[in-house]
Structure formats: C-alpha cells, structure tokens
Amino acid sequence: MSTVPEPRRPLPWWMKTLVIAAMLPLVLLPQLIAACPPSAPEMTFLRFYPVYVLAAGICAWLSYGRRPEVTWIILALLILTHAAMWLLVNPL
C-alpha cells in the first residue's frame, strides 16, 4: 500500500454546471415556506434544507478530484432531497 496521494483531477466544466444545476431548486425555498404552515413540524426540516443543499454542493464539488463516484452519489441524494422536501410540504 502506497502512501503517495493520488493526483487530483481538475473539475470539468460540465461537472461544475451539473453541481450548480443540482443546487438551483434551492431558489424556490420561499415557495416551500409559503406552502408550509408556520407551526408545522415540517418547518424544522425547511430551516435545515438550505444548509444541507449548500453543504452537499460543496462536498460534491470538492470530492470530484479524487472520488468522482462519491460526487455522483452526493448529487443523487441531493436531487432526492429536493423531491422529498416538495413532497413533505405538498403531499400527494
């Protein structure tokens, strides 16, 4: 087992675009808050939602250099979280 670190790959433009696009549904947060009653327990999740989206975007951006598969997993979880937040506030 080698102790020499792997070289980091540069983040390609298409991955930068994909990470930013995966974070864009956050701009609809005011609509989510407007659809949720203020005293509802769902409001707690809505308060942590922007922090999670920013943290996931940063982690996806930084992890691509050494572990691109982790980036894909984080982006998939981020997209599923967007869907879950909309379903939480607007149930079918």
N, C-alpha and C positions, 0 to 999 in steps of 0.2 A: 504494500500500500504506500503510495507516494504522498509526501506532504507538500508537494508543489501544487499550488492552487491552479485550477483550470483558468484559462484566459476568458475574460468576459466578452460576450458578443455584443456588438452595438445594437441598440433598439432600432429596427427598421421603421420607416415612415408609416407603413400600413399598420404596424402594431400600435404605434402612437395614436393613430387615428381610431383604431378599434378600442383602445382603452378609454380614450376620451368619449367616444360614442357610447360605450357601455355605462359611463358615468352621467351622461346627459339627462336621463329621466329624473335626475335629482331636481332639475329646474321646475318640475311640476309639483314640488313639495307644497307650495301654497294651496293648490287644489286639493291635495290629500288632507291637509289640515282643515280646510273649509268643509270637507265632506265628513269629517270626524267630529262627533260631539266633544266638547271640551273636557267633560268629566269622565269620558270613556277610558277604560284601561288601555285601549289601543293607542292613546296619546303618548304613553310611555315609549312604545316602540317607535312612534313617529319622531320623538325627540332624539333618539339614538340613531335613527336612519341616516341623516347626513354625515354623522361621524363615521359610520360604517362604510358608506359609499366612498368617502374620501380616503379612508384607510385602505380599503380594498383596491382602489385605483392606484394608490402609491405603491402598495405591495406588488400588484401585478406589474407595474412599470419597472420596479427595481429587481424583481425576480427573473425577468426575461433573460438577463445577461448570462446566468449560469443554469437556470432551470426553466426553460420555456414551457414545459408541461405544467408546472405549477402556475404559471401565468394563465394558461387556458382553464385550469380548474378554478382559479380565483374569479376569472371573468364569467364562467358558467354560474358559479354561486352568486355573483353579483346580479346577473340577469334574473336568476330565480328569486332573489331577494326583492327586486323591483316588482316582479309579478306578485309575490306574496304580500307585499305592502298594499298594492292596489286591491287584492282580494280581501285583505284584512279590513280595509275601510269600506269597500263596496262589495259585500258578499253577493254571490250569485243567487 
